[in-house]
């Protein structure tokens, strides 16, 4: 069953704008991760946030986690055309051994 | 320091044939995961293995699919008697022991299986 659900499914913005993607999940988690996938390629790990953390930064990326609402957001600031990709959230729940991925947000950054 | 190596990158099989997908984890990683991805969709968990052990195979179809991670050599995902619905991208990922890393999984580039 799907654990993480991303919103929106697709997002189109101009270069230089900020992009915000949201993820909701259903169960208690140990951590939440965000990945990026360029068309036809494997996934690249972007950032991991643990359940006891609320915010994390990495370069132009900012991730927040609200465990009370079971949601996370990924903010990409000052977007570039090269940021065009699919972005997936993934969760490690407390009861299992596997990481479950959402369906992804497809981001298009227009130059 | 090679990452996760998957081969072949592309595999074409006729209906009824067998498909073997290989995955060599990143050096130092002892945990391997297989995922399947259909076009425009997310990744669906299939199986989680450690050396010589299947830890969680709850995402594997009950028939025709099997996976192994032997003491020596790569992890193998085997699909017997392939059907058109098996056409997908199959991704392998590896990690150190769970909970010990802040870096999530390292993914391979995937094997794109086409059943004709």
Interface residues (C-beta under 8 A of the other chain):
Chain A: X2 X30 X33 X35 X41 X42 X43 X44 X45 X48 X88 X90 X92 X96 X97 X98 X99 X100 X101 X102 X103 X104
Chain B: X4 X33 X35 X41 X42 X43 X44 X45 X48 X55 X56 X58 X59 X91 X93 X98 X99 X101 X102 X103 X104 X105 X106 X107 X108 X109 X110
